[in-house]
């Protein structure tokens, strides 16, 4: 049985727009540990399913897809970002 996790995508620090913010992502969990390659030293594994990432507009669509395909999912809660309001004078306290 395949296992996956569903989480809400956030924008990274280098992104100022809101293009893909709020999409839900389904990622498959790896079944085998990552091992370093003896020649290059890069970590890798033989599990190609862990490279698959699917995006959905809503959480319900992601759950429905997982149910249709027989995938066991773990839903990670959406990160609540708080805005810290600060005045310019607070920099000199």
For each residue, the residues with C-beta under 8 A, 3 or more apart:
1: 70 71 72
2: 28 49 69 70 71 72
3: 28 29 71 72 73 74
4: 26 27 28 29 66 71 72 73 74
5: 26 27 29 73 74 75 76
6: 24 25 26 59 62 63 66 73 74 75 76
7: 24 25 27 75 76 78
8: 22 23 24 25 59 76 78 79
9: 20 21 22 23 24 25 55
10: 21 79 81
11: 15 17 18 20 21
12: 15
13:
14:
15: 11 12 19
16:
17: 11
18: 11 21 22
19: 15
20: 9 11 23 55
21: 9 10 11 18
22: 8 9 18
23: 8 9 20 55 56 57
24: 6 7 8 9 55 56 57 58 59 61 62
25: 6 7 8 9 53 54 55 56 62
26: 4 5 6 53 54 55 56 62 65 66 71 73
27: 4 5 7 50 52 53 54
28: 2 3 4 49 50 52 71
29: 3 4 5 50
30: 33 34 45 47 49 50
31: 47 49 50
32: 45 46 47
33: 30 45
34: 30 43 44 45
35: 43 44 45
36: 41 42 43 44
37: 40 41 42 43 44
38: 41
39:
40: 37
41: 36 37 38
42: 36 37
43: 34 35 36 37
44: 34 35 36 37
45: 30 32 33 34 35 50
46: 32
47: 30 31 32 50
48: 51 52
49: 2 28 30 31 52
50: 27 28 29 30 31 45 47
51: 48
52: 27 28 48 49
53: 25 26 27
54: 25 26 27 62 65
55: 9 20 23 24 25 26
56: 23 24 25 26 59 61 62 65
57: 23 24 61
58: 24 61 62
59: 6 8 24 56 62 63 75
60: 63 64
61: 24 56 57 58 64 65
62: 6 24 25 26 54 56 58 59 65 66 73
63: 6 59 60 66 67 73 75
64: 60 61 67 68
65: 26 54 56 61 62 68 69 71
66: 4 6 26 62 63 69 71 72 73
67: 63 64 70 71
68: 64 65
69: 2 65 66
70: 1 2 67
71: 1 2 3 4 26 28 65 66 67
72: 1 2 3 4 66
73: 3 4 5 6 26 62 63 66
74: 3 4 5 6
75: 5 6 7 59 63
76: 5 6 7 8
77:
78: 7 8
79: 8 10
80:
81: 10
82:
83:
84:
85:
86: 90 91
87: 90
88: 91
89: 92 93
90: 86 87 93
91: 86 88
92: 89
93: 89 90
